[in-house]
Amino acid sequence: MSSGAAGHVARSTDCPNSETTAGTPVRAQLRTFLRTDDGVTIDAVYDPGTAVYDASGTLSAHPAFVVAHGFTGAVDRPHVRRVAQAFARHGAVVTFSFRGHGASGGRSTVGDREVLDLAVAVRWARELGHARVATVGFSMGGSVVLRHAALYEAGTDAVVSVSAPARWYYRGTAPMRRLHWLVTRPEGRAVSRYGFGTRIHHRDWDPVPLSPVEAVPRIAPTPLLIVHGDADGYFPLDHPRMLAAAAGDQGELWLEPDMGHAEHAASDALLARIGEWAVGRAG
């Protein structure tokens, strides 16, 4: 899979080095549209957080977090902004809307072509000067960060997958049966488009992408953290345990008591712990 160069169109709020802290330039928030290798425009936001640039434009040691949201999320959704604000205490943050979500173009493939969206967001973080990048994904985004790390050599320096499935086509819970109805039925896709603002592609996967559990062994030696709640209503605990077993000694598993699913269920304290873990591992 080609790594390519990130494309940029229709940039706004692009004001680098517009502020100073004790005489040291820092970057302002940026918002732009990125273009993926298959030509889809991706709405993306960069928040410098604690990332400080010296006079030559070189970044301090703080990493960039690239956040991959869950299905029906988007860059401006409150739960995504809350995650970004939490990670901004530890470094810079890139958030973006997956294809078919929010202001991004294209249609959602529910975890397949989305790896191209994450790839262009990671490249943007690198272009902005970040030598260290950690990817953090939730639910669908959690599966995407695993596949991205497996498919792109040196694409990221640490990976955190929260509330992710281990295998495709899982229908073992009521929420996942509802999601499959949204994705596979014309009337479900209409509900998704007009009810959730998410545009879903009507075609089946061809070929079926590498599954999360198949991707995990290919991530080493990049540090990997699997986070899952023991009250997750979408994916029971056999999913994170399968992922952790596939990672072996290279992965770390956090099973969080009383936590539900994805961004909405991630407490501020958990996000702080994830941020600290990523800073310590992305060196």
C-alpha positions in Angstrom: 0.0 0.0 0.0 1.5 3.3 -1.1 2.3 5.9 1.6 2.2 8.7 -0.9 2.1 12.4 0.0 -0.8 14.1 1.7 -2.9 16.4 -0.3 -4.4 19.6 1.1 -7.4 21.6 -0.2 -9.7 24.3 1.1 -7.6 25.2 4.2 -8.9 27.5 6.8 -7.7 28.7 10.2 -4.1 28.1 8.9 -2.0 30.4 11.1 1.3 28.7 12.1 3.5 30.3 14.7 0.9 33.0 15.5 1.4 33.0 19.3 4.4 32.9 21.6 5.1 31.5 25.0 8.0 33.1 26.8 9.4 34.0 23.4 9.0 30.5 21.9 6.7 30.2 18.9 3.7 27.8 19.1 1.3 26.9 16.4 -2.3 27.9 16.3 -5.2 25.5 15.6 -5.4 24.5 11.9 -8.3 23.1 10.0 -8.0 21.7 6.5 -9.3 19.1 4.1 -6.8 16.3 3.3 -6.9 14.1 0.2 -6.5 10.4 0.6 -4.6 8.1 -1.8 -7.9 7.2 -3.4 -9.0 10.8 -3.8 -11.4 11.3 -0.9 -11.4 14.6 1.0 -11.1 14.3 4.8 -12.0 17.1 7.2 -9.2 17.4 9.7 -8.3 19.6 12.7 -4.9 20.1 14.3 -4.7 21.4 17.9 -1.1 22.1 19.0 -1.9 21.3 22.7 1.3 21.3 24.6 3.5 21.0 21.5 5.9 23.8 21.5 8.2 24.8 18.6 11.5 26.5 18.9 12.7 29.4 16.8 13.8 27.1 14.0 10.4 25.4 13.8 11.6 22.2 15.5 9.1 20.6 17.8 9.7 19.8 21.4 9.6 16.2 22.6 5.8 16.0 22.9 4.1 13.6 20.5 1.1 14.1 18.2 -2.0 12.0 18.9 -4.1 11.1 15.9 -7.6 10.2 17.0 -9.8 7.8 15.0 -13.4 8.1 16.0 -16.1 5.4 16.1 -18.9 4.8 13.6 -21.3 7.8 13.3 -18.7 10.1 15.0 -17.2 13.2 13.4 -14.5 15.7 14.1 -17.0 18.3 15.6 -19.0 15.8 17.7 -18.8 16.7 21.4 -17.5 13.3 22.5 -14.7 13.5 19.9 -13.8 17.1 21.0 -13.7 15.9 24.6 -11.2 13.2 23.7 -9.1 15.7 21.8 -9.1 18.1 24.8 -7.9 15.3 27.1 -5.0 14.4 24.8 -4.0 18.0 24.2 -2.7 18.0 27.8 -0.1 15.6 26.7 0.8 16.7 23.2 -0.6 17.9 19.9 -3.8 16.3 18.5 -5.1 15.6 15.0 -8.8 14.8 14.8 -10.6 14.0 11.5 -13.9 12.7 10.2 -13.7 9.4 8.5 -15.1 9.2 4.9 -18.9 9.4 4.8 -18.9 11.2 8.2 -19.4 14.9 8.9 -17.9 17.2 6.2 -15.6 14.5 4.8 -16.3 13.2 1.3 -17.1 9.7 0.1 -19.1 7.0 1.8 -18.2 4.9 4.8 -16.9 1.4 4.2 -17.2 0.6 8.0 -13.5 0.0 8.6 -12.1 -1.0 5.2 -11.0 2.0 3.2 -10.9 4.1 6.3 -7.3 3.0 6.8 -6.5 5.4 4.0 -8.2 8.2 5.9 -6.0 7.5 9.0 -2.9 7.3 6.8 -3.3 10.8 5.4 -4.0 12.2 8.9 -0.8 10.6 10.3 1.1 11.9 7.3 -0.2 15.4 8.0 1.0 15.2 11.6 4.4 14.2 10.3 4.4 17.1 7.8 3.6 19.5 10.7 6.9 18.5 12.2 6.0 15.7 14.7 8.7 13.1 14.8 6.6 10.9 17.2 3.0 10.0 16.5 0.6 7.9 18.5 -2.7 6.7 17.0 -5.7 6.2 19.2 -8.9 4.6 17.8 -12.3 3.9 19.3 -14.6 1.0 18.2 -14.5 1.1 14.3 -11.5 3.5 14.7 -10.0 1.0 17.0 -10.0 -1.6 14.3 -8.6 0.9 11.8 -5.6 1.9 14.0 -4.7 -1.8 14.2 -4.8 -2.3 10.5 -3.0 0.9 9.7 -0.1 -0.1 12.1 0.1 -3.5 10.4 0.0 -2.2 6.8 2.1 0.9 7.0 5.8 0.4 7.9 6.9 3.0 10.4 3.5 4.7 10.2 3.1 5.3 13.9 5.2 5.1 17.1 2.5 3.8 19.5 -1.0 2.3 19.0 -4.0 2.4 21.3 -7.2 0.5 20.3 -10.2 1.1 22.5 -13.4 -1.0 22.4 -12.4 -2.6 19.1 -13.8 -5.8 17.6 -11.3 -8.7 17.1 -13.1 -10.2 14.1 -15.5 -9.1 11.3 -19.2 -9.8 10.9 -19.9 -10.2 14.6 -23.6 -10.3 15.4 -23.6 -11.7 18.9 -25.1 -8.7 20.7 -28.3 -6.7 20.0 -26.4 -3.4 19.2 -24.3 -5.2 16.6 -27.3 -6.7 15.0 -28.8 -3.2 14.7 -25.6 -2.0 13.2 -25.6 -4.7 10.6 -29.1 -3.8 9.7 -28.0 -0.1 9.2 -25.1 -1.2 7.0 -26.6 -4.0 4.9 -30.2 -2.8 4.2 -31.2 0.1 2.0 -33.7 1.3 4.6 -30.9 1.0 7.3 -28.5 3.1 5.2 -31.3 5.7 4.8 -31.7 5.9 8.6 -27.9 6.2 9.0 -27.7 9.0 6.4 -30.6 11.1 7.7 -30.6 10.1 11.3 -26.9 10.0 12.1 -25.4 12.0 9.3 -23.3 9.0 8.2 -23.3 7.9 4.5 -22.6 4.2 4.0 -21.4 2.6 0.8 -23.8 0.0 -0.5 -21.2 -2.5 -1.8 -20.0 -5.5 0.2 -16.3 -5.7 1.0 -14.3 -7.2 -1.9 -11.8 -8.5 -0.9 -12.5 -8.8 2.8 -9.9 -6.7 4.6 -7.4 -8.0 7.0 -9.2 -8.5 10.3 -8.1 -6.8 13.5 -6.9 -10.1 15.1 -4.9 -10.9 12.0 -3.4 -7.4 11.9 -2.2 -7.4 15.5 0.8 -9.8 15.1 2.2 -7.6 12.3 2.3 -4.5 14.5 5.4 -5.5 16.5 7.8 -3.9 17.5 5.5 -0.9 17.7 4.0 -0.6 21.3 0.3 -1.6 21.4 -2.3 -1.0 24.1 -5.7 -2.7 24.0 -8.4 -1.0 26.2 -11.9 -2.5 26.7 -14.7 -2.1 29.2 -16.1 -5.1 31.0 -19.6 -3.6 30.5 -19.2 -3.1 26.7 -22.6 -3.9 25.1 -21.2 -4.3 21.6 -18.2 -6.6 21.9 -17.8 -9.0 24.9 -14.5 -9.7 26.6 -13.5 -12.4 24.2 -12.7 -9.7 21.6 -10.0 -7.8 23.6 -8.6 -11.1 24.9 -8.2 -12.4 21.4 -6.4 -9.2 20.4 -4.1 -9.4 23.4 -3.3 -13.1 22.8 -2.4 -12.2 19.2 -0.1 -9.4 20.4 1.7 -11.6 22.9 4.4 -9.9 24.9 4.3 -6.9 22.5 0.9 -5.8 23.7 -0.7 -4.6 26.9 -4.3 -5.2 27.9 -6.4 -2.9 30.1 -9.8 -4.3 31.1 -11.7 -1.4 32.6 -14.3 -2.1 35.3 -17.9 -0.9 34.6 -16.8 0.8 31.4 -19.2 0.6 28.4 -18.4 1.2 24.8 -15.9 3.6 23.1 -15.6 7.4 23.5 -18.8 8.0 25.4 -17.8 5.5 28.0 -14.1 6.6 28.4 -13.7 8.6 31.5 -11.5 11.6 31.8 -9.3 9.6 34.1 -8.9 6.8 31.6 -8.1 9.3 28.8 -5.4 10.8 31.0 -3.9 7.3 31.6 -4.0 6.6 27.9 -2.3 9.9 27.2 0.5 9.2 29.7 1.0 5.6 28.3 1.3 7.0 24.8 3.8 9.7 25.8 5.9 7.0 27.5 5.8 4.5 24.7 6.1 6.7 21.6 9.7 7.7 22.3 
